[in-house]
Amino acid sequence: MPNNLVSLIIPAFNEEKTVGAVIDDTAQIMNLYGIPYEIIVVNDGSTDKTELAALSTRKAKVLTNKSNHGKGYCVRRGIKHAHGDILVTLDSDGEHKPKEIPELINPLFQGCDVVSGSRFISRRPEVTTKINQVGNFLFNSVILALTGRQVTDSQTGFRAMKREVVDKLNLQSNGYEIETEITVKSLMNGFKFKEVPITIERRKYSMSKIKILSDGKKILTSIVRSTFSQLGEDPKPQSLLFENFTVDLNRRTEDMMLNHSNIASENIVPK
């Protein structure tokens, strides 16, 4: 593998029980393969001992937000502080397997620009919940309709990207919709996008922090916004076409998601 520095960005919010192991496992696999790396943990205003757990590993640079800003904000802050030619994002809750990082990185040296880990082409798709599957199907269908490109897991947080490509995407999201923004902008702007199978495990501690309706609407808005945007710019939300399309899509989506599940509005959506 070429001698490129890899920056591994790990957003974390109240993950004191898992973030240390994620850092240790990440460092172990990078050392095993002899890949130059840096680990950047962005602590998003955690109220538990996440910061201490990350610092105690002595293997990561820890950036701490004074208050909670959201996953997208953390990813963007991590990118800003990263020095690598290759950027890898992974979650701090232990669902992603650091041992699969080389499988995400390798395609970048074969012409790919963005490589996303997909839970739905893995050998163990059953680890995702029914609502994960319904939500992903919905979001992926909207992306297909708007971009003409098929993806299986638009909401994955486990991916590898070339730094030069990320710098051109003009990422704006503060929340979980950052995943969709990266996916759609990569597809719409002609970058070579590839999905590879990953294996995940269900969270062992606490529940996902994503909210089905509020975050779902943000994700859909991000899909539309990213579809209409061009490199280096952001579409004007006040545009009548953009606004009307987004409002109608959000309304239809809310109805569909409620019809497909009996969970309340503050339960889990795809992560």
Backbone hydrogen bonds, N-H to C=O, Kabsch-Sander energy under -0.5 kcal/mol:
donor,donor_aa,acceptor,acceptor_aa,energy
4,N,2,P,-1.8
6,V,36,P,-2.1
7,S,5,L,-0.5
7,S,86,I,-3.1
8,L,6,V,-0.6
8,L,38,E,-3.0
9,I,7,S,-0.6
9,I,88,V,-3.5
10,I,8,L,-0.5
10,I,40,I,-3.0
12,A,42,V,-2.5
18,T,15,E,-1.3
19,V,15,E,-2.6
22,V,18,T,-2.1
23,I,19,V,-2.3
24,D,20,G,-2.5
25,D,21,A,-2.8
26,T,22,V,-2.1
27,A,23,I,-2.6
28,Q,24,D,-2.3
29,I,25,D,-2.0
30,M,26,T,-2.0
31,N,27,A,-2.4
32,L,28,Q,-2.3
33,Y,29,I,-1.7
34,G,31,N,-0.7
35,I,30,M,-2.5
38,E,6,V,-2.1
40,I,8,L,-3.2
40,I,38,E,-0.5
41,V,39,I,-0.5
41,V,61,K,-2.8
42,V,10,I,-1.8
42,V,40,I,-0.5
43,N,41,V,-0.7
43,N,63,L,-3.1
44,D,12,A,-3.3
44,D,42,V,-0.7
45,G,43,N,-1.7
53,A,49,K,-2.6
54,A,50,T,-2.3
55,L,51,E,-2.6
56,S,52,L,-2.4
57,T,53,A,-0.5
57,T,54,A,-0.9
58,R,55,L,-1.5
61,K,39,I,-3.0
62,V,60,A,-0.5
63,L,41,V,-3.2
63,L,61,K,-0.6
65,N,43,N,-3.2
65,N,63,L,-0.5
72,G,174,N,-0.6
73,Y,174,N,-2.0
74,C,70,G,-1.8
75,V,71,K,-2.7
76,R,72,G,-2.6
77,R,73,Y,-2.5
78,G,74,C,-2.7
79,I,75,V,-2.4
80,K,76,R,-2.0
81,H,77,R,-1.4
82,A,78,G,-0.7
82,A,79,I,-0.9
85,D,5,L,-1.4
86,I,5,L,-1.7
87,L,161,M,-3.0
88,V,7,S,-2.9
89,T,159,R,-2.2
90,L,9,I,-1.8
92,S,11,P,-0.6
100,E,97,K,-2.5
101,I,98,P,-2.1
103,E,100,E,-0.6
104,L,100,E,-1.0
104,L,101,I,-1.1
105,I,101,I,-2.1
106,N,102,P,-2.6
108,L,105,I,-1.9
109,F,105,I,-0.5
109,F,106,N,-1.8
110,Q,107,P,-1.5
111,G,108,L,-0.7
112,C,107,P,-2.2
113,D,192,K,-2.7
114,V,192,K,-2.0
115,V,160,A,-3.2
116,S,194,K,-2.8
117,G,158,F,-2.9
118,S,116,S,-0.5
118,S,196,V,-3.1
122,S,119,R,-0.5
127,V,124,R,-1.6
128,T,125,P,-1.6
133,Q,129,T,-2.0
134,V,130,K,-2.6
135,G,131,I,-2.8
136,N,132,N,-2.6
137,F,133,Q,-2.2
138,L,134,V,-2.2
139,F,135,G,-2.7
140,N,136,N,-3.0
141,S,137,F,-2.0
142,V,138,L,-2.0
143,I,139,F,-2.2
144,L,140,N,-2.3
145,A,141,S,-2.3
146,L,142,V,-2.2
147,T,143,I,-2.9
148,G,143,I,-0.5
148,G,144,L,-1.9
149,R,143,I,-0.6
156,T,153,D,-1.0
159,R,89,T,-1.5
159,R,157,G,-0.7
160,A,115,V,-2.7
161,M,87,L,-2.7
162,K,113,D,-2.1
163,R,85,D,-3.0
165,V,162,K,-0.7
166,V,162,K,-2.2
167,D,163,R,-2.3
168,K,165,V,-1.2
169,L,165,V,-0.7
169,L,166,V,-1.2
178,I,175,G,-1.6
179,E,176,Y,-1.5
181,E,177,E,-2.3
182,I,178,I,-2.2
183,T,179,E,-2.1
184,V,180,T,-3.1
185,K,181,E,-2.2
186,S,182,I,-1.8
187,L,183,T,-2.1
188,M,184,V,-3.0
189,N,185,K,-1.5
190,G,187,L,-1.1
191,F,186,S,-1.7
193,F,191,F,-0.6
194,K,114,V,-2.3
196,V,116,S,-2.5
198,I,118,S,-2.0
201,E,95,E,-0.8
212,I,267,N,-1.3
213,L,265,S,-1.2
215,D,211,K,-1.2
216,G,211,K,-0.8
217,K,213,L,-2.5
218,K,214,S,-1.4
219,I,215,D,-2.4
220,L,216,G,-2.2
221,T,217,K,-2.5
222,S,218,K,-2.2
223,I,219,I,-2.0
224,V,220,L,-2.1
225,R,221,T,-3.0
226,S,222,S,-2.8
227,T,223,I,-1.7
228,F,224,V,-1.9
229,S,225,R,-1.2
232,G,168,K,-0.7
233,E,230,Q,-2.2
239,S,236,K,-2.0
243,E,239,S,-3.0
244,N,240,L,-2.7
245,F,241,L,-2.3
246,T,242,F,-2.3
247,V,243,E,-2.5
248,D,244,N,-2.2
249,L,245,F,-2.4
250,N,246,T,-2.7
251,R,247,V,-2.1
252,R,248,D,-2.5
253,T,249,L,-2.5
254,E,250,N,-2.5
255,D,251,R,-1.9
256,M,252,R,-2.3
257,M,253,T,-2.9
258,L,254,E,-2.0
259,N,255,D,-1.9
260,H,256,M,-1.5
261,S,257,M,-0.5
267,N,264,A,-1.8
